[in-house]
Amino acid sequence: MLLLAGLLWRVLAFGTLVLPAAALRFNFTDVQQCDQVMISFAGSNLRNNSVPSSLSILPVNSTAILVPLPDPGIINTGVALTFLPFAAGTNFVASLDDSAGENLIFVSDLIRVLPSASGNSSCLSNPSPNQQKLFALTSPVSQCENITVTYNTTLTTKPPIVRLYNPKGRSFRLNQTSDDRASGTATYLMNFFRGREIILLMDDGDGVRETTPLLSVGGDSASDTSCIQRNFTFGFPPNNTGANDSNTTPVASKAVIIGGATGGGAVLLIARHIAGGKRLRNK
């Protein structure tokens, strides 16, 4: 808790971004254990009057972090976190979201946390041996088929919201197709292409945001395709692969601290998960 209270976030005021005919996308520097994390953006501005509200950081098979972004000008700036509380070897993705939780640009690539050059481990905490997970994926994941998620009915009374994240690709909420609250079992339609890698976020809507391991969507040439939305776009061509544009380089200037996470949304969200993991949630 004290370690998390030290998590400060900053906004970097960049010079002019070069704006090619490519979509806005993440541009991460190397992420080292317990060291400052610099997140900038490359490409063109957001379209359709989209307003970024938060940055989601989703470590694989762990607990997601939500960082509020009070300044919509984040599209022309960058974010600096004093650290992410992830051990070396952890993989994660990031998503830039609006106030409704919908992502505004392609999800980041899968980022691996590197060892600290100085051996810094001060941001890491020991996991509680008694901490229980609320949710579990208990079925295979296949194109246009239902997946099954179980939820711990002693800790929560409702099924989670399930959202899909495809590294360097889309993110969207899965449609819930059934719910048996007596057994704590819900199903969701996997309306995504076979062969793609995904992470699922299971969110109770009350601060607990658990992630799955990195998964590969199953299927074959005979798999149903009727569930696939093929014309998805958030203001740029749907065939955009999210690949990097080597001609786009943001120019950074001096970082300015505009606030701390002590008492702020990011730390409170993590603290609520740790302290409230055993609390029955009714809604």
N, C-alpha and C positions, 0 to 999 in steps of 0.2 A: 504494500500500500504506500509506504513512504517513497519507494522507488518510483512508483507510478505518479506520485504527486510531483515528481521532478520533471515530468514530461512537459516541456514547453514547445509551443509551435509558433512559427514565425512566417511572415509573408516576405518573399524576396521581390523587390521591385526591379524588374528587368528593364533593359533598354528596349529598343524596338524589336519585336518578333518578326522574323522573315515569314511572310505569309504566302506560301505556294498554293497551288490548286489541290491541296491534300488536306484531309481532315485533321482536326486537332487531336493530339495523341500524347500519351505520357512519354517523358524523357528522363529516366532514372539515371543517377550516378550510381557507382558501386555502393552497396549497402553493407556495412560492417557491423558486427555485433556491438551494441551499446554505444555506437558512434552516431554523430549527426547524420540525418538522412535528408538529401536534397532532391526534391521532386519538381521538375519543370515541365513545360509543355511545348510541343513543337507543332507546326502546321497552322491551319487557318482558324479563325475565330469560330465560336459556336454560332449556329444559325437558328432560325425560328424563335428568336427571343428567349432562348433557353437560359436559365439562371442557375448556376451551380450553388448547392447548399451545403454539401458535405463530401468528405473523402472517406471511402470505405477501404480499409486495409484488411485483407482476408488471408491469414496464414492457413496453410493446408492442414486439415484434420486438427483444428484447434478452435480458438474463439476470435471472432472478428472484432476490429476496433473501428469506431466511428469518430471522425474528426470534423466538428462543425466548421464551416467556412463562412464567417459573417460578411465577408467582402465579395460581392459578385465579380469584382475585377480580377478574381483569381485566374481567369482565362488568359489574362495578360501578364500574369506574375507567376511565381512559383511558391512552393511550400517547403519550409525547413522544419523538421522535427528534431529535437535534441537527441532522441533515440527511439527505436522501436524495441519493445521488450521481448525480442525473439532471439533464441540461441543460434549460433552459427550452424549452417546446414538447413535451417528452416526455409521453406519456399512459400511465397505469398504472391497475391495479385492485388491490384488497386483499381478502384472504380470511382469516377467522378459522377456524383448523383445530384438530382434536383430535390426539392422539398418533399416530393412524393416518393422518393427512394428510387426513381427511375434513372438509369445511367445515361449520361449525355454524350459520351464518346466511347470508343472501343475500350474494353478492359485492357489493362497493361499486360505485358508479357509476364510469364512466370519468373519471378525474381528470387534468387537464392541469397541468403544472408551469408556473408563471408566472415571468417574469423577476424577478431579485432587485432590490428597490428600491434597494439599496446597490451594485449591480453586483458582488456577491460571486460568485466562480467558484472559490473555493479548494477545494471538494469534488470538482471534476471532474478526471478523469485522462484522459490521451491514450490512445486504444485502440491496442493493438499491431497493426502492419500485418501481422504474420505469424500472428496468432491465427486458428485455423480453427474453424468450427462443427462440432459432432458430428452434428447432425441437420438434416434439411430436409423440409418438406412439399412433395411433388412432384405432387399431384393436386388436382382441384377438391374442394370440400367441399359435399356434398349430403345432404339428409335421407334417412336409412336406407340410405345407400350407403357402401361402404368408402372410406376415404381411405388414401393411400400416404405413408409416411414412410421416407426413406432414412437410414442411419447410416454414419458413416465407419469402416470396418472396420480402418483403420490406427490408430485412436484408441480404439475400444471394440469389445468382442466380443459385445455383446448389444443388442437393440432397446430403445428407451426406453419408460418408462411415459408414457402420454399422458393428460393431464387437460384437460377442457374448463372454461372460465370464461366465463359469460354475465354481462356487467355488469348489476347490479341484479337478478340472477337466480341460477340454480343453478350448482353446480360438481360435477363427478363424473368418475370415471375411465372412459375409453373401453375397451371390450373389444377385445383384440388378436385378430384373426381369422387371421393367417398370419405367417410369418417365414421368409425365405430368407437365412440367414447368409452364404452364399457371395457373394451380391450386396449384402448389407446393405440389404435391403428388407423392410419389415413393413407390414401393413395393419390398420386399426382400423375398427370400425363407428361411423358418425356417427349415433347415436341421439338426435337433437335436431331441433327444429322448423325448417323452412325460414323464411327471412326474419329469423332472429335473429342478432345480432352475437355473436361469440365470440372468445376468445383461447385458443390451445392451449399448454399447458406440456408440454415434452418433457424428461423427467427420467431420467438414467442411473442413479439410485439411489446415486451416489457423489459427489454434490456439484455436478454440472453440470446446470443447470436453464434451458434455453433456451425462449424464447417466440416465437410467430409474430406476424405483423402482425395487426391487427384484421380478422377475416374475417366475411363474411355467408354463412350457410348457404343453399345453393341448393335449388331444387326448384320444383314447381308443384302444381296441383290433382290431378294423377295420381300424385304421389310416394307411395311405400309409407309407411304409417304404423304398420305392425305392430311396429316396433322402439321406439316411443316409450313411455316410462314415464310414465303420466298421474297417478299417485297419489303422486308424490314429496312428502315432507314431512320437515322436521327439527323436529317438535314444534309446528308451527303450520299453518294451513290452506294447502293446495297452491295455492289461487287467489290467495294473497297476491302482489301485484305488486312488493313491495319499495318502494312509493312512500313518500315522506316524510310524516310526520304533523306538521303544523304546530303541534299543541298540545303537542308533547313537546320540552322544552328541558333539557339537562343543566346543572347548575350547578357550575362548577369552583372548586376551592380551590387552595392553594399546591402546586406540583409538588415532589415529593421524589425526589432521585436515589437509586436503589437499586442501581445497578451500571453498569459500563462495558462497551463491546463489545470493548475490547482483550483479546484472548485468549478472547473469548466466541464464541458460536455464529454470530451474524450476520456478523461480520468474518471468522471462519475460513472460513465457507462461501464468501464472495466470494473470499477469498485462495486457496482451494483451486481455484476455477474458473480464476483468472488464472494461478496458478503451475503448475497441473496439467493445463492444457488439452491438452497434447501427450502426456500419459502414457497408455499403454495400460492400459485398465481390464479386469481379469478378475474375474469373480464367478461 
